[in-house]
């Protein structure tokens, strides 16, 4: 039996009511559980990166840039 959470139902309902399908393409398909974990981790990684980069003069932002460029990072 498929269970859907209340927040998922509410968000889905709001998006369906407010999304202009004539302007935006919306692809729909079944998502496998392993694939869902991949998409969720990608989303969360971008969200965390954005939050860290929003911190002014963040040493974390500095470390992320060093990791991306392949430079050593002092912890």
C-alpha positions in Angstrom: 0.0 0.0 0.0 1.3 3.4 -1.0 1.3 6.0 1.8 1.6 9.7 1.1 2.3 12.2 3.8 0.0 15.2 4.5 2.7 17.8 3.6 3.4 16.0 0.3 -0.3 16.0 -0.5 -0.6 19.7 0.4 2.5 20.8 -1.6 1.4 18.7 -4.6 -2.1 20.2 -4.5 -0.8 23.8 -4.3 1.7 23.2 -7.2 -1.0 21.6 -9.3 -3.4 24.5 -8.7 -0.9 27.2 -9.4 1.4 25.8 -12.1 0.9 27.2 -15.6 1.2 24.0 -17.6 0.9 25.9 -20.9 4.1 27.9 -20.0 6.1 25.2 -18.2 6.7 21.6 -19.3 6.1 19.1 -16.5 7.3 15.6 -17.0 5.8 13.0 -14.7 6.9 9.4 -14.1 7.4 6.9 -11.3 10.5 7.4 -9.3 12.4 4.3 -8.0 13.4 4.4 -4.3 17.1 4.3 -5.1 16.7 7.0 -7.7 14.7 9.1 -5.2 17.6 8.9 -2.7 20.0 10.2 -5.4 17.7 13.1 -6.4 17.1 14.0 -2.7 20.8 14.0 -1.9 21.5 16.3 -4.9 18.8 18.7 -3.9 20.0 18.8 -0.3 23.6 19.3 -1.3 22.7 22.3 -3.4 20.5 23.6 -0.6 23.3 23.3 2.0 25.8 24.8 -0.4 23.5 27.8 -1.0 23.0 28.3 2.8 26.7 28.2 3.5 27.5 30.6 0.7 24.9 33.0 2.1 27.0 33.4 5.3 29.1 36.5 4.9 32.9 35.8 5.3 32.2 32.2 6.0 35.2 30.0 6.5 33.0 27.2 5.3 32.5 28.9 1.9 36.3 29.3 1.8 36.8 25.6 2.4 34.2 24.6 -0.2 36.0 26.6 -2.8 39.3 25.0 -1.9 37.8 21.5 -2.1 36.3 22.3 -5.5 39.6 23.6 -6.8 41.5 20.5 -5.5 43.5 22.5 -2.9 44.2 21.1 0.6 41.8 22.2 3.4 42.9 22.8 6.9 40.3 21.8 9.4 
